[in-house]
Amino acid sequence: MSLQSPAEADLAKLLVESLNLEGVQAAQIDPDAPLFNEGLGLDSIDALELSLAISKQYGFQLRSDNDANRRIFASLRALSAHVEQHRTTA
């Protein structure tokens, strides 16, 4: 497992808290593991909830009609990189 960067650790905490992931510790999320299916097992409803939490926390919207969503949500590392590139709040 790769180590999480500080930005990835913050996003992992948001992910666990906003989705109420029982039995999952934010620090234990592999930043390179898939978020969906065989990874954390997230589904499309989780993606919507996470998008809302990211919008509130980081000040920008993730759109459901974005063709890049598969890449953006591929892993914690990919999502964190996208958030860091587009965030409007510190």
N, C-alpha and C positions, 0 to 999 in steps of 0.2 A: 504494500500500500504506500502511495506517495504521501508526503506531508502536505497539510493544508497551508496555504498562505494565510495571512491575517484576513484578507478580504474573503477568501473562501470559508474561513472559520466563521466569520460574521454571517455570511449567507447560509451556511449549514445550520447555524442556530436559528435563523429566521425560518428556514425550511422545516426543521423539527417542531418549532413552536407553532407556526401557522397551520401546519398539517396535523398537529397532535400525534406525531409518530411515536407510538408506545414502544418501549424497548429499544429505541434507537438513540444513541448518543451522538450529538453533533460532531464531536471530535473523532468519532469512529467511522464517519462517512469517507470512503475513499474518493478523493476528488476526481479520479479518472474513471470510476465505475459508472455504468449507465444509471440514470435516474429512473427510467421506466423498465417495465418487464423484468428481466432477470436481475437487475440491479436493486434499487430500493423498492421496486414494485409499484411505482406511482402510476396513476391513470390520468385520463383527460380531465376529470373533475379536480384532481390534485393540481394539475397544471394551471387550471383557472384560479384556484385558491392561491397558489403560489404567485401567480401573476399579479393578483390584487395586492398581496402582501408586499411584493417588490415595488409596485406602484406607490404604495403608501410610504414605504421605507426609503426608497431611492429617488422618487420624484419623476419617474417616467413610466410609460405604459408599454407592456408587451402585447402586441396585437395577435389575435387568434388567426388572422388571415395572412400572417407573415410567412412567406415561403421558406424562410431560414429557421423556423421554429424547431425542426428536427435537430439541426446543428446547434442552435442556442441551448436547447434543453437536453443535449446529449449526455452531459455530465455536470457535476458541480463545478469543475474547472471551466468548462465552456460557458456555463451560465454566469459564473463569476466574472469572467473576462468580458462578457457582453454587458453586464451590469456596470462594471467599472468604466467601460467605454461610454456608456449612455447616461449614467446617473447625473442628477442635477442637484442633489443634496449631499452634504458631507457626512 
